[in-house]
Amino acid sequence: MDPWTTALLLTACGALYYYLRKKLHFFKVMGVPYCSEWPMLGITGSSMFGRKHFVEVIRDLYNSHPEAKYMGAFDFLRPLIVLRDPELIKAIGIKNFDNFADHNSYVDDTVDPLFGANLFNISGDKWKETRNLISPSFSSSKIKQMYQQVVECARNLNSYLAEQPKDALSMIATKDLFTKYTNDVVATCAFGIKVDSLRNPNNEFYVLVREATNLEGLQSLKFFMARAFPRVMKTLRIKFVNDHVAKFFEAIIADAIDTRIAQGIRQSDILQVIMDARDKNTSKHVKLDITNITAQAFIFFFGGFDTSSTQMCIIAHELTINPDIQKRLQEEIDQVMGHSGGQPSYEDVNSMPYLDAVFNESVRRHSQCSILDRRCVKAFEFPPAVPGAAPFIVQPGMNVWIPAAGLHMDPKYYANPEAFDPDRYFQKKVTMNDVTNLGFGIGPRACIGVRFALLEIKVLFFFLLAKYNLVPNSKTRVPFDYSRDGFVIKPPGGFWLAVEPRD
């Protein structure tokens, strides 16, 4: 190698070293306690290479500086602030929301309109106007109108189980079972389409939704890429939702809209609410064309299909390995069945304190939403992270993480946090502004679909446990630990159990 090439390489290596050193010493210079984690990869390295599940990464991060109100960390090479103090969490999530109004968006809606244009991903005025347009879809009155449709899907699941031979009931993969149920619920409640994925799992609707919402394998790699190299993703035009999936759902929605307009049909579903919003739309930044309508309806599948079905698997698994809790819940269900004559109303299901407690404890103990992120849009001063340190000014563009998985397992807030104990929530109201219960977010950026998720999950377990006992089999994982092969919460080998008809 000639001297000039050697000199050039040494200069480049020196410049890279200086750049990385300056980056990775950001918090040290600022006097903020921090976790360096993996070089270049930051806190994602352990989960990226299967050393820990991402939930475990967040818990360890939260516990790394127990004396601090907040700490620094790196998401790849990007510095971010991780909050520990409930008052600070309340400050950025609620009181000073305008300073932290956005998520850190990694998906460009010009490249991937179906994923990039949905409510979770967009920001600024576009987010505000879109939320105002579609929030009526999730009001209590609208969700109540969907109740009978959800009940029909739950009864259909029970009748499907009744048709199965005994050996099939002894080895059930609940993820497969519950995704079919949630697919049918979302199809009817969001699009007004009837499908029976339990008996016809190869229907195009179910197959394409599973493809689009699968958060494992290649999709998991895409999420890492989007967070690490968003410009590369945009340049290469890499999408989360493939074109054939997007075209299929756009065609379904366009056809449904045309049919309803031509025949004067109105239905109690999300599509109808969005159609009504389109007719009254005076927004400056949001155009509700077919692509945008599809994007907003499609967010139902990301929240109502995969996330909800995973939570169902979590609840079913905990009830299976905690039969005393299952029995107590069945006693409550039997009481409601008795006084309602086997026809429980929306109010009956939503006024069951122990069912509510089981759900809330499942969200606390197994935090699918392990972190909440906020992006600073206006400079904001944090108090000193530790006594004697200087205040820290969060600058626009910087990301702030709220480690829900850490808070949910802090013995300061929950005695014996490893235990699955619904009694800690029995007769206790959980609000969206409770900083120690962050399963659905906090403040204006909290999950807009929480009522719908509650409905489809509660209705499922009400009718399922009225007819069946959930019991362990040889594949049921005890204790319930997490597989490290992706973001999704699941035990190694997946969720398995058996069901037995009740006497």
Secondary structure, 3 states (H helix, E strand, C coil): CCHHHHHHHHHHHHHHHHHHHHHHCHHHHHCCCECCCECCCECCHHHHCCCCCHHHHHHHHHHCCCCCCEEEEEECCEEEEEECCHHHHHHHHHHCHHHHCECCCCCCCCCCHHHHCCCCCCCHHHHHHHHHHHHHHHCHHHHHHCHHHHHHHHHHHHHHHHHCCHHHHCCEEHHHHHHHHHHHHHHHHHHCCCCCCCCCCCCHHHHHHHHHHCCCCHHHHHHHHHHHCHHHHHHHCCCCCCHHHHHHHHHHHHHHHHHHHHHCCCCCCHHHHHHHHHHHCCCCCCCCCHHHHHHHHHHHHHHHHHHHHHHHHHHHHHHHHCHHHHHHHHHHHHHHHHHHCCCCCHHHHCCCHHHHHHHHHHHHHCCCCCCEEEECCCCEEECCCCCCCCCEEECCCCEEEECHHHHCCCCCCCCCCCCCCHHHHCCCCCCCCCCCCCCCCCHHHCCCCHHHHHHHHHHHHHHHHHHEEEECCCCCCCCCCCCCCCCCCCCCCCCEEEEEECC
